[in-house]
Amino acid sequence: MTTTLHNAVDDVLDRLGDLDNDLWSRDEISLYYRDGYDQFCRITKCLFDYWVIENIPVTANWQTDLEKYLMEQKPGRALTDARMGYTAEHEKNLGVGGRYGGSKGVDPAPATAVADKAYFEADSTGSVSDALPKVVSGGDLPRGVVDLVCVYYDRRRLVGTTTAQLRKMNPVYETTSTGDPQFWAWDKDGLYYLRVSPRMTGGATYVTVNGQWGFMRQTDATVTEVTKEIGGRSTEGFGILRYEEGSFPVHGPWGTPTRMHPSDENVEVELFRLGLDLDKYPVELPDAYKKYCTFYAMHKALERPGHGQDMELSQHYATRFMMGVDRMIKKRQNMDQEYIGALGGGTGEHVSFGLGDPQPPYQYLDMEAPE
């Protein structure tokens, strides 16, 4: 049964006996319910999702929050995720205006659109000396992220570590050493930025998209064969692309895909997140657990000083909310015990041990072989 924020607020007010809003307004109850929803998802880590950090050259076309807001108000504006602050490494220390790069000040953003891809490649003579930099140190995570489970690059699991450990292995890891990432860290560059090391070279290959509007309907031979579905039945040769076999429905099973992320030379993140915005999406919890968010809202409403306050009843609903939290945690633990792992065999690909393959000191990383 689908539960929207409007339905949830009605349920809370009905249980409190205040459908006429004599004691609590709908906005107040809505705030309490959102808080309970976030608390439940954050503590129990019950919502699993995938996220992709694109290994493509950084592009950015806005500098201030005001510019971003104004562009969001104009339909059809191509707004990038990254902030434009500087376009080359040597501009990092040029003052206030140069503190921000394409993405949280980590990498320069030398281009303003994905269409500038040709300028990142070598010229007709094969020279890359004038090509735009393609280095990618990591990327932003969704704002509702709670915790990370695994990080993969090119279908290979990376080793989680800290930036302090990365500094011990290579004191200049932030500016040197590019190639296939071996490690990931999430402790220095901001709440929502994931760093990988070594830095990527922006080499992921995305399929070419023809046109700017409409639904994704078909793909070329570089993408796995897709299954098209209309009205619950499979069709061939026409219809809107609904899913790709073997893919995970990020942010829920509804809607149509707007971008296909390749696994080759890309970073894929498994994570736990908060529920999506209740102004646009329904409550994502299983039906048996939705009532605990209602109990949390009742707890906060009855705790508020003023008319209607009942501290004893408020504590009762707080206890019931925590009972639901414990119930969900035990459910997850029971599911983890049933997880099936693989013993022996393997894919035959090389997997680094411990903190990765042996490497020379950082002073030798950028040395070129003698001619």
Secondary structure per residue as TSV (DSSP state, phi and psi in degrees):
chain	resnum	aa	ss	phi	psi
A	1	M	-	360.0	127.0
A	2	T	-	-77.0	130.0
A	3	T	-	-118.2	119.3
A	4	T	-	-96.9	168.9
A	5	L	H	-61.6	-38.0
A	6	H	H	-61.1	-46.3
A	7	N	H	-63.9	-39.5
A	8	A	H	-64.9	-41.4
A	9	V	H	-65.1	-41.3
A	10	D	H	-58.5	-41.6
A	11	D	H	-64.7	-43.1
A	12	V	H	-63.2	-47.9
A	13	L	H	-64.5	-35.0
A	14	D	H	-65.6	-43.6
A	15	R	H	-65.5	-32.9
A	16	L	H	-82.1	-8.1
A	17	G	T	69.8	36.5
A	18	D	-	-136.6	50.3
A	19	L	T	-66.1	-20.7
A	20	D	T	-87.1	0.5
A	21	N	-	60.0	41.0
A	22	D	S	-75.0	-30.3
A	23	L	S	-112.1	-39.0
A	24	W	S	-128.1	135.0
A	25	S	-	-83.3	161.7
A	26	R	H	-64.9	-36.9
A	27	D	H	-63.4	-39.1
A	28	E	H	-66.2	-46.5
A	29	I	H	-64.7	-37.4
A	30	S	H	-60.4	-42.0
A	31	L	H	-62.6	-43.6
A	32	Y	H	-64.1	-40.7
A	33	Y	H	-67.2	-42.4
A	34	R	H	-59.9	-41.8
A	35	D	H	-63.5	-43.3
A	36	G	H	-64.4	-38.1
A	37	Y	H	-62.3	-46.2
A	38	D	H	-65.7	-42.4
A	39	Q	H	-62.0	-42.9
A	40	F	H	-63.4	-45.6
A	41	C	H	-69.2	-35.5
A	42	R	H	-70.7	-41.3
A	43	I	H	-75.3	-43.6
A	44	T	H	-86.2	-20.3
A	45	K	-	51.7	54.7
A	46	C	-	-96.9	-12.2
A	47	L	-	-106.1	113.0
A	48	F	E	-99.0	145.7
A	49	D	E	-155.8	168.2
A	50	Y	E	-110.0	154.2
A	51	W	E	-145.5	144.0
A	52	V	E	-116.7	128.3
A	53	I	E	-100.1	113.0
A	54	E	-	-71.9	127.4
A	55	N	-	-91.8	64.9
A	56	I	S	-131.8	157.0
A	57	P	-	-54.1	142.8
A	58	V	-	-72.1	132.0
A	59	T	B	-126.2	148.6
A	60	A	B	-156.0	143.8
A	61	N	-	-140.2	21.4
A	62	W	-	-145.0	154.2
A	63	Q	-	-116.9	-41.6
A	64	T	S	-114.0	161.5
A	65	D	H	-63.5	-31.8
A	66	L	H	-65.4	-43.3
A	67	E	H	-60.7	-42.7
A	68	K	H	-63.4	-42.4
A	69	Y	H	-62.7	-44.9
A	70	L	H	-64.8	-36.5
A	71	M	H	-69.7	-32.7
A	72	E	H	-67.8	-22.9
A	73	Q	T	-82.1	-9.9
A	74	K	S	-104.6	110.8
A	75	P	T	-60.3	139.8
A	76	G	T	90.0	-6.2
A	77	R	-	-73.7	132.8
A	78	A	-	-86.2	96.8
A	79	L	-	-100.1	125.1
A	80	T	-	-84.4	161.1
A	81	D	S	-75.0	-28.8
A	82	A	B	-92.2	156.0
A	83	R	-	-93.4	135.7
A	84	M	-	-88.0	115.6
A	85	G	-	-127.9	-39.3
A	86	Y	-	-150.5	158.4
A	87	T	S	-114.1	-4.2
A	88	A	S	-148.7	156.8
A	89	E	G	-58.0	-38.5
A	90	H	G	-72.3	-6.8
A	91	E	G	-91.6	1.2
A	92	K	T	-60.2	-35.3
A	93	N	T	-108.3	30.8
A	94	L	S	-93.4	18.7
A	95	G	S	113.3	-166.3
A	96	V	G	-59.0	-42.1
A	97	G	G	-69.1	-14.6
A	98	G	G	-105.9	10.7
A	99	R	S	-77.7	-23.3
A	100	Y	-	-107.2	132.3
A	101	G	-	-99.9	-154.1
A	102	G	S	-68.0	-31.4
A	103	S	S	-145.7	98.3
A	104	K	T	56.6	30.2
A	105	G	T	74.9	11.8
A	106	V	S	-85.9	-50.9
A	107	D	S	-123.6	150.9
A	108	P	-	-70.0	153.9
A	109	A	-	-117.7	87.4
A	110	P	-	-81.3	-6.3
A	111	A	B	-130.0	157.9
A	112	T	S	-109.4	-1.9
A	113	A	S	-156.7	153.7
A	114	V	G	-63.4	-25.4
A	115	A	G	-64.0	-13.5
A	116	D	G	-81.0	14.2
A	117	K	G	-54.2	-36.6
A	118	A	G	-60.4	-28.8
A	119	Y	G	-77.8	-10.0
A	120	F	G	-87.0	-13.6
A	121	E	S	-93.4	170.2
A	122	A	-	-67.2	153.9
A	123	D	-	-78.4	-175.9
A	124	S	T	-64.5	-22.4
A	125	T	T	-86.7	-3.8
A	126	G	S	89.8	-0.3
A	127	S	-	-79.0	137.7
A	128	V	-	-113.2	8.3
A	129	S	T	-65.3	-30.5
A	130	D	T	-102.1	2.9
A	131	A	S	-71.4	151.1
A	132	L	-	-70.8	147.9
A	133	P	-	-66.3	143.0
A	134	K	-	-117.7	6.5
A	135	V	-	-64.1	139.4
A	136	V	E	-132.1	116.5
A	137	S	E	-86.8	-14.2
A	138	G	E	159.7	-150.5
A	139	G	E	-172.1	172.4
A	140	D	E	-78.9	144.5
A	141	L	-	-98.3	161.6
A	142	P	-	-63.7	149.7
A	143	R	T	-63.9	-21.4
A	144	G	T	-93.9	14.1
A	145	V	E	-66.1	137.7
A	146	V	E	-106.4	-47.0
A	147	D	E	-158.8	157.3
A	148	L	E	-102.2	144.0
A	149	V	E	-101.9	-61.4
A	150	C	E	-144.2	153.3
A	151	V	E	-126.8	130.7
A	152	Y	E	-122.0	146.7
A	153	Y	E	-129.3	123.6
A	154	D	T	55.1	40.6
A	155	R	T	69.1	11.7
A	156	R	E	-112.9	132.1
A	157	R	E	-73.7	131.0
A	158	L	-	-89.4	159.8
A	159	V	E	-92.4	125.3
A	160	G	E	-77.0	135.3
A	161	T	-	-151.1	-166.0
A	162	T	-	-119.0	160.3
A	163	T	H	-66.5	-26.3
A	164	A	H	-64.9	-40.8
A	165	Q	H	-68.5	-38.9
A	166	L	H	-61.7	-36.9
A	167	R	H	-68.4	-33.4
A	168	K	H	-66.4	-38.4
A	169	M	H	-75.3	-33.5
A	170	N	-	-154.4	100.2
A	171	P	T	-57.6	-21.9
A	172	V	T	-116.2	39.0
A	173	Y	T	-63.3	-22.8
A	174	E	T	-74.1	-23.5
A	175	T	T	-121.4	-9.5
A	176	T	S	-126.6	-178.6
A	177	S	-	64.2	93.7
A	178	T	B	-118.2	156.5
A	179	G	S	151.3	-145.1
A	180	D	S	-84.4	121.3
A	181	P	-	-59.9	146.2
A	182	Q	-	-117.8	-26.5
A	183	F	E	-131.1	160.8
A	184	W	E	-136.6	148.8
A	185	A	E	-139.8	146.3
A	186	W	-	-140.5	58.3
A	187	D	S	-146.1	7.7
A	188	K	S	-135.8	-39.4
A	189	D	S	-92.2	18.6
A	190	G	-	117.7	164.6
A	191	L	T	-64.5	-29.4
A	192	Y	T	-120.2	21.5
A	193	Y	E	-115.7	126.6
A	194	L	E	-104.8	125.6
A	195	R	E	-103.8	141.8
A	196	V	E	-118.7	153.4
A	197	S	E	-145.1	134.0
A	198	P	E	-62.0	164.4
A	199	R	E	-69.0	147.5
A	200	M	E	-79.7	164.3
A	201	T	-	-109.3	18.9
A	202	G	S	63.7	35.6
A	203	G	-	-101.9	8.3
A	204	A	-	-66.2	140.6
A	205	T	-	-106.4	112.6
A	206	Y	-	-97.3	147.4
A	207	V	-	-68.3	151.6
A	208	T	-	-76.6	131.4
A	209	V	-	-101.9	125.5
A	210	N	-	-95.5	120.1
A	211	G	-	94.5	168.5
A	212	Q	S	-120.7	-12.4
A	213	W	S	-127.9	164.3
A	214	G	S	96.0	-175.7
A	215	F	-	-94.1	152.4
A	216	M	-	-74.0	119.5
A	217	R	-	-114.6	-31.2
A	218	Q	-	-154.6	161.9
A	219	T	-	-130.9	163.8
A	220	D	-	-87.5	-170.8
A	221	A	T	-70.5	-9.3
A	222	T	T	-80.4	-5.5
A	223	V	S	-116.8	145.9
A	224	T	-	-55.2	144.5
A	225	E	-	-54.6	133.0
A	226	V	-	-105.3	158.1
A	227	T	E	-107.9	125.4
A	228	K	E	-100.0	145.4
A	229	E	E	-141.3	131.9
A	230	I	E	-133.2	127.4
A	231	G	T	59.2	29.3
A	232	G	T	85.6	-0.2
A	233	R	E	-121.9	149.0
A	234	S	E	-78.8	139.8
A	235	T	E	-131.7	166.6
A	236	E	S	-127.6	133.0
A	237	G	S	87.9	-9.5
A	238	F	-	-153.8	170.7
A	239	G	S	103.9	175.2
A	240	I	-	-94.3	135.8
A	241	L	E	-66.2	122.9
A	242	R	E	-105.8	-37.7
A	243	Y	E	-160.9	163.3
A	244	E	-	-116.7	132.2
A	245	E	T	-59.2	132.6
A	246	G	T	90.3	-5.1
A	247	S	-	-96.7	157.8
A	248	F	-	-101.4	133.1
A	249	P	-	-74.7	87.9
A	250	V	T	-60.6	136.3
A	251	H	T	60.5	33.6
A	252	G	-	103.4	167.1
A	253	P	S	-87.4	7.9
A	254	W	-	-106.0	161.3
A	255	G	S	94.6	179.3
A	256	T	-	-116.7	142.7
A	257	P	-	-66.4	142.4
A	258	T	-	-116.3	-10.7
A	259	R	-	-154.9	132.9
A	260	M	-	-105.1	119.4
A	261	H	-	-97.5	122.7
A	262	P	-	-74.0	149.1
A	263	S	S	-82.2	-24.8
A	264	D	T	-68.1	126.0
A	265	E	T	55.6	35.3
A	266	N	-	-130.2	160.0
A	267	V	E	-101.4	122.6
A	268	E	E	-114.7	132.9
A	269	V	E	-120.0	127.9
A	270	E	E	-96.8	130.2
A	271	L	E	-148.1	165.2
A	272	F	E	-104.8	142.7
A	273	R	E	-138.7	170.3
A	274	L	-	-79.4	168.6
A	275	G	-	-68.4	155.9
A	276	L	-	-70.8	165.3
A	277	D	-	-54.9	121.6
A	278	L	T	-70.9	-12.5
A	279	D	T	-72.7	-19.7
A	280	K	T	-120.3	-24.1
A	281	Y	S	-128.4	154.0
A	282	P	-	-76.8	171.3
A	283	V	-	-65.9	131.2
A	284	E	-	-93.9	-2.9
A	285	L	S	-72.4	153.3
A	286	P	-	-59.8	151.6
A	287	D	H	-54.8	-36.1
A	288	A	H	-68.4	-15.1
A	289	Y	H	-112.3	-4.8
A	290	K	H	-65.5	-30.9
A	291	K	H	-63.6	-23.8
A	292	Y	H	-72.5	-28.5
A	293	C	H	-68.9	-35.0
A	294	T	H	-64.1	-42.0
A	295	F	H	-63.6	-36.9
A	296	Y	H	-64.6	-43.4
A	297	A	H	-62.4	-39.3
A	298	M	H	-67.1	-39.0
A	299	H	H	-58.4	-46.9
A	300	K	H	-69.7	-36.9
A	301	A	H	-66.6	-43.6
A	302	L	H	-75.4	-15.9
A	303	E	H	-83.9	-22.8
A	304	R	S	-63.7	131.5
A	305	P	S	-61.6	143.7
A	306	G	S	122.4	-166.5
A	307	H	T	-62.3	135.6
A	308	G	T	94.9	-5.5
A	309	Q	-	-69.3	134.6
A	310	D	-	-148.9	93.1
A	311	M	H	-64.9	-36.4
A	312	E	H	-66.7	-44.4
A	313	L	H	-69.7	-34.3
A	314	S	H	-61.6	-44.3
A	315	Q	H	-64.6	-33.6
A	316	H	H	-60.2	-46.6
A	317	Y	H	-72.7	-30.0
A	318	A	H	-63.2	-40.3
A	319	T	H	-65.3	-39.9
A	320	R	H	-66.6	-36.1
A	321	F	H	-61.8	-45.8
A	322	M	H	-67.4	-29.8
A	323	M	H	-61.6	-40.6
A	324	G	H	-65.8	-39.1
A	325	V	H	-61.2	-48.5
A	326	D	H	-62.0	-37.1
A	327	R	H	-64.1	-42.6
A	328	M	H	-67.6	-40.5
A	329	I	H	-62.4	-43.1
A	330	K	H	-64.8	-36.2
A	331	K	H	-62.2	-43.9
A	332	R	H	-64.7	-40.1
A	333	Q	H	-63.9	-39.5
A	334	N	H	-66.2	-36.3
A	335	M	H	-68.4	-37.6
A	336	D	H	-63.2	-34.5
A	337	Q	H	-66.6	-25.4
A	338	E	T	-90.2	0.0
A	339	Y	-	-66.7	133.6
A	340	I	-	-101.2	121.4
A	341	G	-	-99.5	171.3
A	342	A	-	-108.3	130.8
A	343	L	-	-114.5	133.2
A	344	G	S	70.6	-175.7
A	345	G	-	67.4	-108.0
A	346	G	-	91.9	175.9
A	347	T	-	-90.0	-10.4
A	348	G	-	87.3	-6.4
A	349	E	-	-80.7	157.0
A	350	H	-	-74.4	132.1
A	351	V	-	-122.8	126.9
A	352	S	-	-68.1	150.2
A	353	F	-	-104.4	140.6
A	354	G	T	62.1	-121.8
A	355	L	T	-91.1	16.0
A	356	G	-	109.4	176.4
A	357	D	S	-67.2	151.4
A	358	P	-	-59.1	141.1
A	359	Q	-	-132.6	150.3
A	360	P	-	-70.8	164.5
A	361	P	-	-54.7	154.2
A	362	Y	G	-60.0	-25.2
A	363	Q	G	-62.7	-21.4
A	364	Y	G	-97.8	-4.8
A	365	L	T	-67.2	-33.5
A	366	D	T	-102.7	8.1
A	367	M	-	-76.3	135.4
A	368	E	-	-90.5	149.5
A	369	A	-	-69.1	141.6
A	370	P	-	-65.0	145.2
A	371	E	-	-74.9	360.0
